């Protein structure tokens, strides 16, 4: 306690970061609905679905296919 650091500062910063993150998530959720509505009205629902699929394909890492994650029997059949 003699190092001169306020022990409540880290708690305050954690709360601030959580608040900023939650605010960003809420803004993103609202904007995504707005953007999807605009795309559906202007282009159509099929285009909105394809846009969402493209976002998942390029942004979400679980959708990327890597050969190292393939089962061994599938790799052996390819050769």
DSSP file (Angstrom, degrees, kcal/mol; ACC not computed):
  #  RESIDUE AA STRUCTURE BP1 BP2  ACC     N-H-->O    O-->H-N    N-H-->O    O-->H-N    TCO  KAPPA ALPHA  PHI   PSI    X-CA   Y-CA   Z-CA
    1    1 A X    >         0   0    0      0, 0.0     3,-0.7     0, 0.0     6,-0.1   0.000 360.0 360.0 360.0 -10.2    0.0    0.0    0.0
    2    2 A X  T 3   +     0   0    0      1,-0.2     0, 0.0     2,-0.1     0, 0.0   0.381 360.0  88.1 -88.9   5.7    3.0    2.3    0.3
    3    3 A X  T 3  S-     0   0    0      2,-0.1    -1,-0.2     1,-0.1     3,-0.1   0.530  97.7-119.1 -84.6  -3.3    3.6    2.4   -3.5
    4    4 A X    <   +     0   0    0     -3,-0.7     2,-0.4     1,-0.3    -2,-0.1   0.549  67.5 134.9  83.4   8.1    1.3    5.4   -4.0
    5    5 A X        -     0   0    0      1,-0.0     2,-0.5     2,-0.0    -1,-0.3  -0.774  59.4-122.3 -93.2 132.0   -1.1    3.6   -6.4
    6    6 A X    >>  -     0   0    0     -2,-0.4     3,-1.3     1,-0.2     4,-0.5  -0.600  15.1-151.4 -71.7 120.0   -4.8    4.1   -5.8
    7    7 A X  H 3> S+     0   0    0     -2,-0.5     4,-0.6     1,-0.3     3,-0.2   0.737  94.2  56.7 -67.8 -20.1   -6.3    0.6   -5.3
    8    8 A X  H 3> S+     0   0    0      1,-0.2     4,-2.4     2,-0.2    -1,-0.3   0.593  87.4  79.5 -85.4 -10.1   -9.6    1.7   -6.6
    9    9 A X  H <> S+     0   0    0     -3,-1.3     4,-2.6     1,-0.2     5,-0.2   0.913  92.2  48.1 -64.9 -42.9   -8.2    2.9   -9.9
   10   10 A X  H  X S+     0   0    0     -4,-0.5     4,-2.2    -3,-0.2    -1,-0.2   0.882 112.0  49.8 -67.3 -36.2   -8.0   -0.6  -11.4
   11   11 A X  H  X S+     0   0    0     -4,-0.6     4,-2.2     2,-0.2    -1,-0.2   0.914 111.9  48.9 -65.5 -42.2  -11.6   -1.3  -10.4
   12   12 A X  H  X S+     0   0    0     -4,-2.4     4,-2.4     1,-0.2    -2,-0.2   0.914 111.5  48.8 -62.9 -43.8  -12.7    2.0  -11.9
   13   13 A X  H  X S+     0   0    0     -4,-2.6     4,-2.6     2,-0.2    -2,-0.2   0.883 109.9  51.4 -66.5 -38.1  -10.8    1.3  -15.2
   14   14 A X  H  X S+     0   0    0     -4,-2.2     4,-2.4     2,-0.2    -1,-0.2   0.923 111.6  47.4 -63.0 -43.1  -12.3   -2.2  -15.4
   15   15 A X  H  X S+     0   0    0     -4,-2.2     4,-2.3     1,-0.2    -2,-0.2   0.891 111.7  51.0 -65.2 -38.9  -15.8   -0.8  -14.9
   16   16 A X  H  X S+     0   0    0     -4,-2.4     4,-2.4     2,-0.2    -2,-0.2   0.917 110.8  48.1 -63.8 -43.6  -15.1    1.9  -17.5
   17   17 A X  H  X S+     0   0    0     -4,-2.6     4,-2.5     2,-0.2    -2,-0.2   0.902 111.5  50.0 -65.0 -41.2  -13.9   -0.6  -20.1
   18   18 A X  H  X S+     0   0    0     -4,-2.4     4,-2.6     1,-0.2    -1,-0.2   0.909 111.3  49.5 -63.1 -40.7  -16.9   -2.8  -19.5
   19   19 A X  H  X S+     0   0    0     -4,-2.3     4,-2.1     2,-0.2    -2,-0.2   0.910 111.8  47.6 -64.6 -42.3  -19.2    0.1  -19.9
   20   20 A X  H  X S+     0   0    0     -4,-2.4     4,-2.3     2,-0.2    -2,-0.2   0.898 112.8  49.3 -65.1 -40.5  -17.5    1.2  -23.2
   21   21 A X  H  X S+     0   0    0     -4,-2.5     4,-2.3     2,-0.2    -2,-0.2   0.930 111.4  48.2 -64.8 -45.1  -17.6   -2.4  -24.5
   22   22 A X  H  X S+     0   0    0     -4,-2.6     4,-2.2     1,-0.2    -1,-0.2   0.875 111.3  51.4 -63.9 -36.6  -21.3   -2.7  -23.7
   23   23 A X  H  X S+     0   0    0     -4,-2.1     4,-2.4     2,-0.2    -1,-0.2   0.919 110.0  48.9 -65.0 -43.5  -22.0    0.6  -25.3
   24   24 A X  H  X S+     0   0    0     -4,-2.3     4,-2.4     1,-0.2    -2,-0.2   0.888 111.1  50.3 -63.5 -39.3  -20.2   -0.4  -28.5
   25   25 A X  H  X S+     0   0    0     -4,-2.3     4,-2.3     2,-0.2    -1,-0.2   0.918 111.3  48.5 -64.9 -43.1  -22.1   -3.7  -28.6
   26   26 A X  H  X S+     0   0    0     -4,-2.2     4,-2.1     2,-0.2    -2,-0.2   0.905 112.0  48.4 -65.1 -41.7  -25.5   -1.9  -28.2
   27   27 A X  H  X S+     0   0    0     -4,-2.4     4,-2.6     1,-0.2     5,-0.2   0.915 112.1  50.1 -64.5 -42.1  -24.6    0.6  -30.9
   28   28 A X  H  X S+     0   0    0     -4,-2.4     4,-2.2     1,-0.2    -2,-0.2   0.885 109.0  51.6 -63.3 -39.0  -23.6   -2.3  -33.2
   29   29 A X  H  X S+     0   0    0     -4,-2.3     4,-1.4     2,-0.2    -1,-0.2   0.908 113.0  45.2 -64.9 -41.0  -26.8   -4.2  -32.6
   30   30 A X  H  X S+     0   0    0     -4,-2.1     4,-1.8     1,-0.2    -2,-0.2   0.914 114.2  47.4 -68.2 -42.8  -28.8   -1.1  -33.4
   31   31 A X  H  X S+     0   0    0     -4,-2.6     4,-2.9     1,-0.2     5,-0.2   0.839 106.9  57.5 -69.1 -32.5  -26.9   -0.3  -36.5
   32   32 A X  H  X S+     0   0    0     -4,-2.2     4,-2.5     2,-0.2    -1,-0.2   0.904 107.6  47.5 -66.5 -38.9  -27.0   -3.8  -37.8
   33   33 A X  H  X S+     0   0    0     -4,-1.4     4,-2.2     2,-0.2    -1,-0.2   0.908 113.4  48.6 -65.8 -40.9  -30.8   -3.8  -37.7
   34   34 A X  H  X S+     0   0    0     -4,-1.8     4,-2.1     2,-0.2    -2,-0.2   0.933 113.2  46.7 -63.2 -46.7  -30.9   -0.5  -39.5
   35   35 A X  H  X S+     0   0    0     -4,-2.9     4,-2.4     1,-0.2    -2,-0.2   0.909 112.4  49.7 -63.9 -43.1  -28.4   -1.6  -42.2
   36   36 A X  H  X S+     0   0    0     -4,-2.5     4,-2.5    -5,-0.2    -1,-0.2   0.895 110.5  51.3 -64.0 -39.1  -30.2   -4.9  -42.8
   37   37 A X  H  X S+     0   0    0     -4,-2.2     4,-2.3     2,-0.2    -1,-0.2   0.899 110.2  48.5 -64.0 -40.5  -33.5   -3.1  -43.1
   38   38 A X  H  X S+     0   0    0     -4,-2.1     4,-2.4     2,-0.2     5,-0.3   0.918 112.6  48.3 -65.2 -43.1  -32.1   -0.7  -45.6
   39   39 A X  H  X>S+     0   0    0     -4,-2.4     4,-2.8     2,-0.2     5,-1.7   0.909 112.0  49.2 -65.1 -41.4  -30.6   -3.5  -47.7
   40   40 A X  H  <5S+     0   0    0     -4,-2.5    -1,-0.2     3,-0.2    -2,-0.2   0.919 114.5  45.2 -64.4 -42.5  -33.9   -5.5  -47.6
   41   41 A X  H  <5S+     0   0    0     -4,-2.3    -2,-0.2    -5,-0.2    -1,-0.2   0.881 122.2  35.8 -68.7 -37.8  -35.9   -2.4  -48.7
   42   42 A X  H  <5S+     0   0    0     -4,-2.4    -2,-0.2    -5,-0.2    -3,-0.2   0.891 137.7   8.5 -84.3 -41.5  -33.5   -1.4  -51.5
   43   43 A X  T  <5S-     0   0    0     -4,-2.8    -3,-0.2    -5,-0.3     2,-0.2   0.795 106.3 -97.4-114.2 -40.9  -32.2   -4.7  -52.8
   44   44 A X     >< -     0   0    0     -5,-1.7     4,-1.5     1,-0.1    -1,-0.2  -0.605  32.9 -80.4 134.2 163.9  -34.2   -7.6  -51.3
   45   45 A X  H  > S+     0   0    0      1,-0.2     4,-2.2     2,-0.2     5,-0.2   0.828 121.4  58.9 -70.6 -31.6  -34.1  -10.2  -48.6
   46   46 A X  H  > S+     0   0    0      1,-0.2     4,-2.2     2,-0.2    -1,-0.2   0.901 106.5  48.8 -63.4 -39.0  -31.9  -12.6  -50.5
   47   47 A X  H  > S+     0   0    0      2,-0.2     4,-2.3     1,-0.2    -1,-0.2   0.880 108.9  52.7 -67.8 -37.5  -29.2   -9.9  -50.8
   48   48 A X  H  X S+     0   0    0     -4,-1.5     4,-2.2     2,-0.2    -2,-0.2   0.909 110.1  48.6 -64.2 -40.7  -29.5   -9.2  -47.0
   49   49 A X  H  X S+     0   0    0     -4,-2.2     4,-2.4     2,-0.2    -2,-0.2   0.912 111.6  48.9 -64.9 -42.1  -29.0  -12.9  -46.3
   50   50 A X  H  X S+     0   0    0     -4,-2.2     4,-2.3     2,-0.2    -2,-0.2   0.866 109.5  53.0 -65.6 -35.7  -26.0  -13.1  -48.6
   51   51 A X  H  X S+     0   0    0     -4,-2.3     4,-2.2     2,-0.2    -1,-0.2   0.924 110.3  47.3 -63.9 -43.7  -24.5   -9.9  -47.0
   52   52 A X  H  X S+     0   0    0     -4,-2.2     4,-2.2     1,-0.2    -2,-0.2   0.900 111.5  50.8 -64.2 -40.6  -24.9  -11.5  -43.5
   53   53 A X  H  X S+     0   0    0     -4,-2.4     4,-2.5     1,-0.2    -1,-0.2   0.891 109.4  51.1 -63.8 -39.1  -23.3  -14.8  -44.8
   54   54 A X  H  X S+     0   0    0     -4,-2.3     4,-2.3     2,-0.2     5,-0.3   0.897 108.1  52.1 -65.9 -39.8  -20.4  -12.8  -46.3
   55   55 A X  H  X>S+     0   0    0     -4,-2.2     4,-2.4     1,-0.2     5,-0.6   0.940 112.4  45.3 -61.3 -46.5  -19.8  -11.0  -43.0
   56   56 A X  H  X5S+     0   0    0     -4,-2.2     4,-1.2     1,-0.2     7,-0.3   0.902 112.2  52.6 -63.5 -40.0  -19.7  -14.3  -41.1
   57   57 A X  H  <5S+     0   0    0     -4,-2.5    -1,-0.2     1,-0.2    -2,-0.2   0.897 120.3  31.1 -64.4 -40.6  -17.4  -15.9  -43.7
   58   58 A X  H  <5S+     0   0    0     -4,-2.3    -1,-0.2    -5,-0.1    -2,-0.2   0.742 129.2  33.3 -91.5 -24.1  -14.8  -13.1  -43.6
   59   59 A X  H  <5S+     0   0    0     -4,-2.4     2,-0.6    -5,-0.3    -3,-0.2   0.847  99.1  74.2-103.3 -41.4  -15.1  -12.0  -40.0
   60   60 A X    ><< -     0   0    0     -4,-1.2     3,-1.3    -5,-0.6     4,-0.3  -0.651  65.8-153.9 -81.5 119.2  -15.9  -15.0  -37.8
   61   61 A X  G >  S+     0   0    0     -2,-0.6     3,-1.2     1,-0.3    -1,-0.2   0.745  87.1  68.4 -68.3 -22.1  -12.8  -17.2  -37.5
   62   62 A X  G 3  S+     0   0    0      1,-0.2    -1,-0.3    -6,-0.0    -5,-0.1   0.723  93.6  59.3 -69.4 -18.9  -14.7  -20.4  -36.9
   63   63 A X  G <  S+     0   0    0     -3,-1.3     2,-0.4    -7,-0.3    -1,-0.2   0.566  81.5 101.0 -86.8  -7.7  -16.0  -20.3  -40.5
   64   64 A X  S <  S-     0   0    0     -3,-1.2     2,-0.5    -4,-0.3    -6,-0.0  -0.631  70.7-135.1 -80.3 132.2  -12.6  -20.4  -42.0
   65   65 A X        -     0   0    0     -2,-0.4     2,-0.4     3,-0.0    -2,-0.1  -0.746  23.0-175.4 -91.0 128.2  -11.6  -23.9  -43.3
   66   66 A X    >   -     0   0    0     -2,-0.5     3,-1.4     1,-0.1     4,-0.2  -0.976  27.3-139.0-122.9 137.8   -8.1  -25.1  -42.4
   67   67 A X  G >  S+     0   0    0     -2,-0.4     3,-1.1     1,-0.3    -1,-0.1   0.764 101.1  65.2 -67.8 -23.2   -6.7  -28.3  -43.7
   68   68 A X  G 3  S+     0   0    0      1,-0.2    -1,-0.3    -3,-0.0    -3,-0.0   0.692  98.6  54.8 -72.7 -15.6   -5.1  -29.0  -40.3
   69   69 A X  G <  S+     0   0    0     -3,-1.4    -1,-0.2     2,-0.1    -2,-0.2   0.443  84.4 108.0 -94.6  -0.9   -8.5  -29.3  -38.8
   70   70 A X  S <  S-     0   0    0     -3,-1.1     5,-0.0    -4,-0.2    -3,-0.0  -0.500  80.3-102.0 -77.8 145.2   -9.7  -31.9  -41.2
   71   71 A X    >>  -     0   0    0     -2,-0.2     4,-1.7     1,-0.1     3,-0.5  -0.300  29.6-118.5 -62.1 151.8  -10.1  -35.5  -39.9
   72   72 A X  H 3> S+     0   0    0      1,-0.2     4,-2.3     2,-0.2     5,-0.2   0.839 110.9  57.0 -65.5 -34.4   -7.3  -37.9  -40.9
   73   73 A X  H 3> S+     0   0    0      1,-0.2     4,-1.5     2,-0.2    -1,-0.2   0.832 106.5  50.3 -68.6 -29.5   -9.6  -40.2  -42.9
   74   74 A X  H <> S+     0   0    0     -3,-0.5     4,-1.2     2,-0.2    -1,-0.2   0.902 110.9  48.9 -71.6 -40.4  -10.7  -37.3  -45.1
   75   75 A X  H  X S+     0   0    0     -4,-1.7     4,-0.9     1,-0.2     3,-0.2   0.899 110.8  50.7 -64.8 -41.0   -7.1  -36.3  -45.8
   76   76 A X  H  < S+     0   0    0     -4,-2.3     3,-0.3     1,-0.2    -1,-0.2   0.855 107.1  53.7 -67.4 -34.5   -6.1  -39.9  -46.6
   77   77 A X  H  < S+     0   0    0     -4,-1.5    -1,-0.2     1,-0.2    -2,-0.2   0.793 102.7  58.5 -70.9 -26.4   -8.9  -40.2  -49.1
   78   78 A X  H  <        0   0    0     -4,-1.2    -1,-0.2    -3,-0.2    -2,-0.2   0.819 360.0 360.0 -70.0 -30.1   -7.8  -37.1  -51.0
   79   79 A X     <        0   0    0     -4,-0.9    -1,-0.2    -3,-0.3    -2,-0.2   0.450 360.0 360.0 -79.8 360.0   -4.4  -38.5  -51.7
